[in-house]
Amino acid sequence: MNKYPLIGGSICTVVLLVLGSFTNIVVTKSVQGSSYCGICDDPHLSGWMGDNNWYVSPVVITFNDSVHSIDYRIDGGNWTNYTKPFTLYTLGINLLEWIYDSNMSNIFSLEIKIDYTSPFLSNYTDKRLGLFKWQFGVNATDAVSGVNRVEFPLWNFGHYIDTEPPYQFTWWGCMMLLRLSNLFTNNFFWWYAWDNAGNMAYQPSSGVMK
């Protein structure tokens, strides 16, 4: 289990920035067939790019080829003749395939990864392990791109990161000081989870200060 305690000397201010750039890129394709259509135009993808090559929005797919007839399909479905840009909303890893001029001997393909949903946090736990030893944890899941990490900021008492389940950390310290430092947050901290696409969710650790 990968644990990363980052001990801070002052009260931490958590600044959450949703970073993404709207992209219009020419994608890399893998070719199935015996030859390459060197004058054919690749599809252009437009959407908000997150982390690890995941889009965090629906993706608009455009072919800018006025010379060749283009047919495409998604995830092995029926072939459709391309007439105008279309939007792909399906979450997960999608396979786009296309052909030029009805030539089934050359099938071009690429993967489009989409996840615009946040991770899910539940089942907060805290347990006293000793006089000055506490264990905090939370359950985090993400059905699309998977959980990347969970962060446990404890103000000026440390910042803990866990990248593997079970998502938890052990803290050594005086609970009374933790309570006093947390009076202005209704007696709970907030845990944060990120998925591999860069989406974030947060949840109050409602039991920690009881």
Buried (B, 14 or more C-beta within 10 A) or exposed (E): EEEEEEEEEEEBEEEEEEEBEEEEEEEEBEEEEEEEBEEBBBBBBBBBBBBBEBBBBBBBBBBEBEEBEBBBBBEEEEEEEBEEEBEBEEBEBBEBBBBBEEBEEBBBBBEBBBBBBBBBBEEBBBEEEEEEEBBBBBBBBBEBBEBBBBBBBBBBBBBBBBBEEEBBBBBEEEBEEBEEBBEEEEBBBBBBBBBBBBBBBBBBBEEBBE
